[in-house]
Amino acid sequence: MNIETWFLVIYFVAMAAIGVATLKMGNKDSEGFLLGGRSLGPAVTALRLQSSSMSGYMFLGAGSLAYTKGYFSLWYAMGDIGGGVLNLSILGRRMRKLSQILGSLTSIEYLEHRYPSRWIRAIAAPIAVACIFFYVMTQFIAGGRGLEMVTGIPYAWALLIAVGVIVFYTFLGGYLAVAYTDFVQAIIMLIGMLWILIGTMQAIGGWTAGNEAVGEINPNLLTMWGPDGIESVQWGVIIGAVLVFSIGYMGWPHVNVSHMAMKRPSVARTASMYATGFNLLFIPAPYIVGVMALILLPTLDNPELAVFQVADTVLPNFAVGIVMAGIMAAIMSTADALLLQSGTIASQDLFRRFVKPDMTDRQSVWISRFTVLILAIIGYWVAVNDPPSVAEVAIFATTVLGAAFVPVYVAAAWWKKANVPGAIVSMILGTISSVGWQLAGLVDSTGIDPMGIGIVCSTLAIIIVSLATQRSHPVPEHVLAALEETEKIGAIPAHMLAGQNDALAGQVPKEAEEK
């Protein structure tokens, strides 16, 4: 094996070892397996949230957008940089507190507890699973392509190895395995991407020389208006590009579960600072590398490989191995979160809720693991036979998640009048409008992005329908009481923790939940 492959082998073994190490760390019941016992601090929370948001898109999709559209791609980066701090600031503290008061173990169950109706979960769970499946498939494809390029292993086998490692540690360790591996992977991602950026700047002779060379290819690439100039700008698309990775995070169930797993609500404040620092260092880099790849790789056939190929061009062999570990970290940190969330939805939000309510915690954990395995097999089969574009599928899946869920998650924590009919219509209309807009090809003809139209439709729906149905569907008193408690600073009263994990509930009154 070459040196790059050895680095990847060591990295894969380390991630699997974390899965084994967390096997005995409180994963025997549902709360331990699904939320890690609500025990995570600010650094792990922030980097877990960011690494599971970034995904292989940052190494494939971001580089591809930059290679084809120049600095226009930075509209996506602008939204991404603020996404983490917005999510933690708006949802973090309140969702952590409200989810514990309501006894929620999953981000979909949380929605049903806040909007008490079985239809909430019956609608939300299938939408989430469908979008998550498409998104996880892009991670598999990205992992397979990366391994194929570095190791020379045929794509099908490279894909199988990548999927196998991800499934192994997710299967064993549950949320703790995902959280701790994501934390380590976020650090590796950052080191790897900054290394590629520095190597790229050295290879092109610096920032000024690089931009001058790009300007000679097409001066419009140096602007944020795209290769055809400002005359061709579609402002609706730009607004959607900013929205999908800024407020869009607040609609992703696999990301929002991070709030529920925090040790206490006040963790959200410190986590916001960690998330912002990570984003400022990490996010601009792949876009800049993608633009500069136009100079280094002018005849590149597949723009999605821009960052991979630049790394292979500008870095020494030993560094390529470390950087490839960073790329795989981005891919795996999202794939594991997506797989675990899919298993969670299947076991808790579908099987336990609608099929076998008396299911034990042990049975629930095993159904979650079985779902992870089945989805991985299906995802592998699709990815190896007819792999779609990573950037297009990733943006589409995250757009639908954002359009369907952002208003219901935000209103759940902040608006006492948000009720069941409003939430149901909001999720359905957000999904249908964003999917229909994309499939009907209305983006090009109207200049409006699916994310923009979806968010507007779902937001108007929850406001109008909730206000119109206040008398027929009032928000239950126990939910109103829980919402009032989330507005307060301090410990959750013991009487509001009924039904919670005894050990966890017993700790809360003894220490201030927030400072």
C-alpha positions as CSV (number, residue, x, y, z in Angstrom):
1,M,0.0,0.0,0.0
2,N,1.1,3.6,-0.6
3,I,1.5,6.1,2.2
4,E,-1.8,7.7,1.5
5,T,-3.6,4.4,1.9
6,W,-1.8,3.7,5.2
7,F,-3.1,7.0,6.6
8,L,-6.6,6.2,5.6
9,V,-6.3,2.7,7.2
10,I,-5.2,4.2,10.5
11,Y,-8.0,6.7,10.3
12,F,-10.6,4.1,9.7
13,V,-9.3,1.9,12.5
14,A,-9.4,4.9,14.9
15,M,-13.1,5.7,14.0
16,A,-14.1,2.0,14.5
17,A,-12.2,2.0,17.8
18,I,-14.3,4.9,19.0
19,G,-17.4,2.9,18.1
20,V,-16.2,0.0,20.2
21,A,-15.2,2.3,23.1
22,T,-18.7,3.8,23.3
23,L,-20.4,0.4,23.2
24,K,-20.6,0.2,27.0
25,M,-21.0,3.9,27.7
26,G,-24.7,4.0,28.5
27,N,-26.1,2.7,25.2
28,K,-28.3,0.0,26.7
29,D,-31.5,2.1,26.9
30,S,-33.1,4.4,24.3
31,E,-31.9,7.6,26.0
32,G,-28.4,6.5,26.0
33,F,-28.3,5.1,22.5
34,L,-30.3,8.0,20.9
35,L,-29.1,11.0,22.9
36,G,-25.9,9.9,24.7
37,G,-27.7,10.4,28.0
38,R,-27.9,14.2,27.3
39,S,-24.3,14.5,28.5
40,L,-22.4,16.5,25.8
41,G,-20.5,19.7,26.4
42,P,-20.1,22.8,24.2
43,A,-17.0,21.7,22.1
44,V,-18.4,18.3,21.2
45,T,-21.9,19.8,20.6
46,A,-20.6,22.6,18.3
47,L,-18.2,20.5,16.2
48,R,-20.6,17.6,16.0
49,L,-23.3,20.0,14.8
50,Q,-21.0,21.6,12.2
51,S,-19.3,18.4,10.9
52,S,-22.6,16.7,10.5
53,S,-23.9,19.7,8.6
54,M,-20.9,20.1,6.2
55,S,-20.7,16.7,4.7
56,G,-18.9,15.6,1.5
57,Y,-20.7,18.5,-0.1
58,M,-18.0,20.8,1.1
59,F,-15.3,18.8,-0.6
60,L,-17.2,17.9,-3.8
61,G,-20.2,20.2,-4.2
62,A,-18.5,23.4,-3.0
63,G,-15.4,22.8,-5.2
64,S,-17.6,22.0,-8.2
65,L,-19.8,25.1,-7.8
66,A,-16.6,27.3,-7.4
67,Y,-15.0,25.7,-10.5
68,T,-18.0,26.3,-12.7
69,K,-19.4,29.6,-11.3
70,G,-16.4,31.3,-9.7
71,Y,-17.0,33.5,-6.7
72,F,-20.8,33.3,-7.3
73,S,-20.5,30.2,-5.2
74,L,-19.7,32.3,-2.1
75,W,-23.4,33.0,-1.7
76,Y,-23.7,29.5,-0.4
77,A,-20.6,30.0,1.8
78,M,-22.2,33.2,3.3
79,G,-25.2,31.3,4.5
80,D,-23.1,28.4,5.7
81,I,-20.8,30.6,7.9
82,G,-23.8,31.8,10.0
83,G,-25.8,28.7,10.0
84,G,-24.4,27.1,13.1
85,V,-24.6,30.1,15.3
86,L,-28.1,30.9,14.1
87,N,-29.3,27.3,14.9
88,L,-27.7,27.2,18.3
89,S,-28.9,30.8,19.2
90,I,-32.5,30.4,18.0
91,L,-33.2,26.7,18.9
92,G,-30.4,25.4,21.1
93,R,-31.3,26.5,24.6
94,R,-35.0,26.4,24.2
95,M,-35.1,23.1,22.3
96,R,-32.8,21.4,24.9
97,K,-35.1,22.5,27.8
98,L,-38.4,21.9,26.1
99,S,-37.4,18.5,24.8
100,Q,-36.5,17.3,28.3
101,I,-39.7,18.7,29.9
102,L,-41.8,17.0,27.2
103,G,-39.8,13.7,27.5
104,S,-38.7,13.7,23.8
105,L,-35.9,11.4,22.7
106,T,-35.9,12.2,19.0
107,S,-36.3,15.4,17.0
108,I,-39.4,14.0,15.3
109,E,-40.9,12.9,18.6
110,Y,-40.2,16.4,19.9
111,L,-42.5,17.8,17.2
112,E,-45.4,15.5,18.1
113,H,-45.0,16.3,21.8
114,R,-45.0,20.0,21.0
115,Y,-47.9,19.6,18.6
116,P,-49.9,16.7,20.2
117,S,-51.2,14.6,17.3
118,R,-50.2,11.3,15.9
119,W,-50.5,12.9,12.4
120,I,-47.5,15.1,13.1
121,R,-45.2,12.1,13.4
122,A,-47.0,10.3,10.6
123,I,-46.3,13.1,8.2
124,A,-42.9,14.3,9.5
125,A,-41.2,10.9,9.7
126,P,-41.6,9.8,6.1
127,I,-40.6,13.3,4.8
128,A,-37.4,13.2,7.0
129,V,-36.5,9.6,6.1
130,A,-36.9,10.2,2.3
131,C,-34.7,13.3,2.4
132,I,-32.2,11.8,4.7
133,F,-31.9,8.7,2.4
134,F,-31.0,10.9,-0.6
135,Y,-28.6,12.9,1.4
136,V,-26.8,9.9,2.9
137,M,-26.5,8.4,-0.6
138,T,-24.5,11.5,-1.7
139,Q,-22.1,10.9,1.2
140,F,-21.5,7.3,0.1
141,I,-20.8,8.4,-3.4
142,A,-18.3,11.1,-2.2
143,G,-16.6,8.5,0.0
144,G,-16.3,6.0,-2.8
145,R,-14.9,8.5,-5.3
146,G,-12.3,9.8,-2.8
147,L,-11.1,6.3,-1.9
148,E,-11.0,5.3,-5.5
149,M,-8.8,8.3,-6.4
150,V,-6.3,7.9,-3.6
151,T,-6.0,4.1,-3.3
152,G,-6.6,3.0,-6.9
153,I,-9.2,0.5,-5.6
154,P,-12.2,0.2,-8.0
155,Y,-15.1,2.5,-7.1
156,A,-17.5,-0.4,-6.1
157,W,-14.9,-1.8,-3.6
158,A,-13.9,1.7,-2.3
159,L,-17.6,2.5,-1.8
160,L,-18.1,-0.7,0.1
161,I,-15.1,0.0,2.5
162,A,-16.4,3.5,3.2
163,V,-19.9,2.4,3.9
164,G,-18.7,-0.5,6.0
165,V,-16.7,1.6,8.4
166,I,-19.5,4.1,8.8
167,V,-22.1,1.5,9.5
168,F,-19.8,-0.4,11.9
169,Y,-19.2,2.4,14.4
170,T,-22.8,3.8,14.1
171,F,-24.2,0.3,14.6
172,L,-22.2,-0.3,17.8
173,G,-22.0,3.0,19.6
174,G,-25.2,5.0,18.8
175,Y,-25.3,8.7,19.5
176,L,-22.1,8.8,21.6
177,A,-20.1,7.1,18.8
178,V,-21.5,9.5,16.3
179,A,-20.9,12.6,18.5
180,Y,-17.3,11.7,19.5
181,T,-16.3,10.6,16.0
182,D,-17.8,13.8,14.6
183,F,-15.8,15.8,17.1
184,V,-12.5,14.2,16.0
185,Q,-13.5,14.3,12.3
186,A,-14.3,18.1,12.5
187,I,-10.7,18.7,13.7
188,I,-9.3,16.5,10.9
189,M,-11.5,18.3,8.4
190,L,-10.3,21.7,9.4
191,I,-6.6,20.7,9.3
192,G,-7.0,19.0,6.0
193,M,-8.8,21.8,4.3
194,L,-6.5,24.5,5.5
195,W,-3.6,22.4,4.4
196,I,-5.0,22.2,0.9
197,L,-5.7,26.0,0.9
198,I,-2.2,26.8,1.9
199,G,-0.7,24.4,-0.7
200,T,-2.9,26.0,-3.4
201,M,-1.9,29.5,-2.5
202,Q,1.8,28.5,-2.7
203,A,1.3,26.7,-6.1
204,I,-0.4,29.7,-7.8
205,G,1.9,32.3,-6.4
206,G,-0.4,33.9,-3.9
207,W,-3.9,35.4,-3.7
208,T,-3.3,38.4,-6.1
209,A,-1.5,36.3,-8.8
210,G,-4.3,33.6,-8.6
211,N,-7.1,36.1,-9.0
212,E,-5.3,37.8,-11.9
213,A,-5.0,34.4,-13.7
214,V,-8.6,33.6,-13.1
215,G,-9.6,37.0,-14.4
216,E,-7.8,36.2,-17.7
217,I,-10.0,33.2,-18.1
218,N,-13.2,35.1,-17.4
219,P,-13.3,38.4,-15.5
220,N,-16.9,37.6,-14.4
221,L,-15.6,34.7,-12.3
222,L,-14.0,37.2,-10.0
223,T,-17.4,38.7,-9.2
224,M,-20.3,37.2,-7.2
225,W,-22.6,37.5,-10.2
226,G,-21.6,34.3,-12.0
227,P,-19.7,33.6,-15.3
228,D,-22.3,35.4,-17.4
229,G,-22.1,38.7,-15.4
230,I,-24.7,40.7,-13.5
231,E,-27.1,40.8,-16.4
232,S,-27.8,37.1,-15.9
233,V,-28.3,37.2,-12.1
234,Q,-31.4,35.7,-10.7
235,W,-31.9,37.2,-7.3
236,G,-34.4,34.6,-6.2
237,V,-31.7,31.9,-6.7
238,I,-29.2,33.9,-4.7
239,I,-31.6,34.4,-1.8
240,G,-32.3,30.6,-1.9
241,A,-28.5,29.9,-1.9
242,V,-28.1,31.9,1.3
243,L,-31.1,30.5,2.9
244,V,-30.4,26.8,2.3
245,F,-27.3,26.8,4.5
246,S,-28.2,29.5,7.0
247,I,-31.7,29.1,8.3
248,G,-32.0,25.7,6.5
249,Y,-30.0,24.0,9.3
250,M,-32.9,24.6,11.7
251,G,-35.0,22.2,9.7
252,W,-32.5,19.2,9.6
253,P,-33.6,16.6,12.2
254,H,-30.1,15.0,12.2
255,V,-28.6,18.4,13.2
256,N,-31.3,19.5,15.7
257,V,-30.9,16.4,17.8
258,S,-27.6,18.0,18.9
259,H,-29.6,20.5,20.9
260,M,-31.4,17.7,22.7
261,A,-28.2,15.9,23.7
262,M,-26.5,18.9,25.4
263,K,-25.6,18.5,29.1
264,R,-27.7,21.6,29.9
265,P,-29.3,24.5,28.0
266,S,-26.5,27.0,28.7
267,V,-24.1,24.8,26.7
268,A,-25.7,26.5,23.6
269,R,-24.0,29.8,24.3
270,T,-20.4,28.5,24.4
271,A,-21.1,26.1,21.6
272,S,-22.1,29.0,19.4
273,M,-18.6,30.5,19.8
274,Y,-17.0,27.2,18.9
275,A,-19.2,26.8,15.8
276,T,-18.5,30.4,14.6
277,G,-14.8,30.0,14.9
278,F,-14.8,26.6,13.1
279,N,-17.0,28.0,10.3
280,L,-14.8,31.1,9.7
281,L,-11.7,29.0,9.3
282,F,-13.2,26.1,7.4
283,I,-16.0,27.2,5.1
284,P,-14.4,29.7,2.7
285,A,-11.5,27.3,1.9
286,P,-13.1,24.8,-0.4
287,Y,-14.7,27.5,-2.5
288,I,-11.4,29.4,-2.9
289,V,-9.6,26.2,-3.8
290,G,-12.3,25.4,-6.4
291,V,-11.9,28.8,-8.0
292,M,-8.1,28.4,-8.1
293,A,-8.4,24.9,-9.5
294,L,-9.3,26.7,-12.8
295,I,-5.6,27.7,-13.0
296,L,-4.1,24.4,-11.7
297,L,-6.5,22.0,-13.5
298,P,-7.8,23.9,-16.6
299,T,-8.9,20.7,-18.4
300,L,-10.6,18.9,-15.4
301,D,-13.4,16.6,-16.7
302,N,-15.3,16.3,-13.5
303,P,-15.6,19.5,-11.5
304,E,-16.7,17.6,-8.4
305,L,-13.2,16.2,-8.1
306,A,-11.6,19.7,-8.1
307,V,-10.6,19.7,-4.4
308,F,-9.4,16.1,-4.6
309,Q,-7.3,16.7,-7.6
310,V,-5.9,20.0,-6.3
311,A,-4.8,18.2,-3.1
312,D,-3.1,15.5,-5.1
313,T,-1.4,18.1,-7.3
314,V,-0.1,20.6,-4.7
315,L,0.7,18.4,-1.7
316,P,3.4,15.9,-1.0
317,N,2.4,12.2,-0.8
318,F,2.3,12.0,3.0
319,A,0.2,15.1,3.2
320,V,-2.3,13.8,0.7
321,G,-3.0,10.9,3.0
322,I,-3.7,13.2,6.0
323,V,-5.8,15.5,3.8
324,M,-7.8,12.5,2.4
325,A,-8.5,11.5,6.0
326,G,-10.0,15.0,6.4
327,I,-12.1,14.6,3.3
328,M,-13.3,11.2,4.5
329,A,-14.0,12.8,7.9
330,A,-16.4,15.3,6.3
331,I,-18.2,12.6,4.5
332,M,-18.4,10.1,7.4
333,S,-19.4,12.7,10.0
334,T,-22.5,13.5,8.0
335,A,-23.3,9.9,6.9
336,D,-23.2,8.5,10.4
337,A,-25.5,11.2,11.7
338,L,-27.9,10.6,8.9
339,L,-27.9,6.9,9.3
340,L,-28.4,7.1,13.1
341,Q,-31.2,9.6,12.6
342,S,-32.9,7.3,10.0
343,G,-32.7,4.4,12.5
344,T,-34.0,6.6,15.2
345,I,-37.0,7.6,13.2
346,A,-37.7,4.0,12.2
347,S,-37.5,2.6,15.7
348,Q,-39.0,5.4,17.8
349,D,-41.1,7.5,15.5
350,L,-42.6,4.8,13.3
351,F,-42.3,1.3,14.8
352,R,-42.8,2.1,18.5
353,R,-45.4,4.8,17.8
354,F,-47.6,3.0,15.3
355,V,-46.7,-0.7,15.4
356,K,-45.6,-1.8,18.9
357,P,-46.1,0.8,21.6
358,D,-44.9,-1.7,24.3
359,M,-41.6,-2.3,22.7
360,T,-38.7,-2.4,25.1
361,D,-35.7,-0.1,25.0
362,R,-33.5,-3.0,23.9
363,Q,-35.8,-3.9,21.0
364,S,-35.9,-0.3,20.0
365,V,-32.1,-0.1,19.8
366,W,-31.9,-3.2,17.7
367,I,-34.6,-2.0,15.3
368,S,-32.6,1.3,15.0
369,R,-29.5,-0.7,14.2
370,F,-31.3,-2.9,11.7
371,T,-32.6,0.1,9.9
372,V,-29.1,1.6,9.7
373,L,-27.9,-1.6,8.0
374,I,-30.9,-1.8,5.5
375,L,-30.5,1.8,4.5
376,A,-26.8,1.4,4.0
377,I,-27.3,-1.6,1.8
378,I,-29.9,0.2,-0.4
379,G,-27.8,3.4,-0.5
380,Y,-24.8,1.4,-1.6
381,W,-26.7,-0.4,-4.3
382,V,-28.0,2.9,-5.8
383,A,-24.6,4.7,-5.4
384,V,-22.7,1.9,-7.1
385,N,-25.1,1.4,-10.0
386,D,-26.3,4.9,-11.0
387,P,-24.5,7.6,-8.9
388,P,-26.2,11.0,-9.2
389,S,-24.5,14.4,-8.9
390,V,-23.5,15.0,-5.3
391,A,-24.0,18.7,-5.3
392,E,-27.5,18.6,-6.9
393,V,-28.9,15.8,-4.7
394,A,-27.4,17.3,-1.5
395,I,-28.8,20.7,-2.2
396,F,-32.2,19.3,-3.2
397,A,-32.5,17.1,-0.1
398,T,-31.5,19.8,2.3
399,T,-33.8,22.3,0.6
400,V,-36.8,20.1,1.2
401,L,-35.8,19.4,4.8
402,G,-35.5,23.2,5.4
403,A,-38.8,24.1,3.6
404,A,-40.7,21.4,5.5
405,F,-39.3,21.8,9.0
406,V,-37.8,25.2,9.7
407,P,-41.1,27.0,10.6
408,V,-42.4,24.1,12.7
409,Y,-39.1,23.8,14.7
410,V,-38.8,27.6,15.2
411,A,-42.5,28.1,16.1
412,A,-42.4,25.1,18.5
413,A,-39.9,26.9,20.7
414,W,-41.0,30.5,20.3
415,W,-44.7,30.9,19.4
416,K,-47.3,29.7,21.9
417,K,-50.1,30.0,19.3
418,A,-48.5,27.5,16.9
419,N,-50.9,24.5,16.9
420,V,-51.5,21.1,15.3
421,P,-53.3,22.2,12.1
422,G,-50.8,24.9,11.5
423,A,-47.8,22.5,11.8
424,I,-49.4,19.8,9.6
425,V,-50.3,22.2,6.8
426,S,-46.9,23.9,7.1
427,M,-44.9,20.6,6.7
428,I,-47.1,19.4,3.8
429,L,-47.1,22.7,1.9
430,G,-43.4,23.3,2.4
431,T,-42.6,19.9,1.0
432,I,-45.0,20.0,-1.9
433,S,-44.0,23.6,-3.0
434,S,-40.2,23.0,-2.9
435,V,-40.4,19.6,-4.6
436,G,-42.9,20.8,-7.2
437,W,-41.0,23.9,-7.9
438,Q,-37.9,21.9,-8.6
439,L,-39.5,19.2,-10.7
440,A,-41.6,21.7,-12.7
441,G,-38.4,23.5,-13.8
442,L,-39.7,26.8,-12.4
443,V,-36.3,27.8,-11.1
444,D,-35.0,28.9,-14.5
445,S,-38.3,30.5,-15.7
446,T,-39.0,32.4,-12.5
447,G,-35.5,33.0,-11.0
448,I,-36.8,31.9,-7.6
449,D,-35.0,29.1,-5.7
450,P,-37.1,26.1,-4.3
451,M,-35.8,27.0,-0.8
452,G,-37.2,30.5,-1.1
453,I,-40.6,29.5,-2.3
454,G,-40.8,26.5,0.2
455,I,-39.9,28.6,3.3
456,V,-42.4,31.3,2.3
457,C,-45.2,28.8,1.8
458,S,-44.5,26.8,5.0
459,T,-44.1,30.0,7.1
460,L,-47.3,31.6,5.9
461,A,-49.1,28.3,6.4
462,I,-48.2,27.8,10.0
463,I,-49.1,31.5,10.8
464,I,-52.4,31.7,9.0
465,V,-53.7,28.2,9.8
466,S,-52.7,28.4,13.5
467,L,-54.4,31.8,13.9
468,A,-57.5,30.6,12.1
469,T,-57.9,27.4,14.2
470,Q,-57.1,28.7,17.7
471,R,-60.6,28.0,19.0
472,S,-61.0,24.5,17.4
473,H,-57.5,23.4,18.2
474,P,-56.1,25.3,21.2
475,V,-52.5,24.5,22.4
476,P,-52.8,22.2,25.4
477,E,-52.2,23.6,28.9
478,H,-49.3,21.3,29.6
479,V,-47.5,22.5,26.4
480,L,-48.1,26.1,27.3
481,A,-46.7,25.5,30.8
482,A,-43.6,23.9,29.3
483,L,-43.1,26.8,26.9
484,E,-43.4,29.3,29.8
485,E,-40.7,27.3,31.6
486,T,-38.3,27.4,28.6
487,E,-38.4,31.2,28.8
488,K,-37.0,31.2,32.3
489,I,-33.3,31.0,33.3
490,G,-32.5,28.3,35.9
491,A,-33.1,24.7,36.7
492,I,-36.1,22.8,35.4
493,P,-38.5,22.2,38.4
494,A,-38.5,18.6,39.6
495,H,-42.3,18.2,39.1
496,M,-41.8,19.0,35.4
497,L,-39.4,16.1,34.9
498,A,-41.9,13.3,35.5
499,G,-41.2,10.4,33.2
500,Q,-37.6,11.3,32.6
501,N,-34.6,9.2,33.3
502,D,-34.4,9.1,37.1
503,A,-30.7,9.6,37.4
504,L,-30.8,12.5,34.9
505,A,-33.8,14.1,36.6
506,G,-32.2,13.9,40.0
507,Q,-29.2,15.8,38.8
508,V,-31.0,18.8,37.4
509,P,-32.3,20.5,40.6
510,K,-28.9,20.2,42.2
511,E,-27.1,22.3,39.6
512,A,-28.1,25.4,37.8
513,E,-29.3,24.5,34.3
514,E,-28.1,27.9,33.1
515,K,-25.8,30.6,34.3
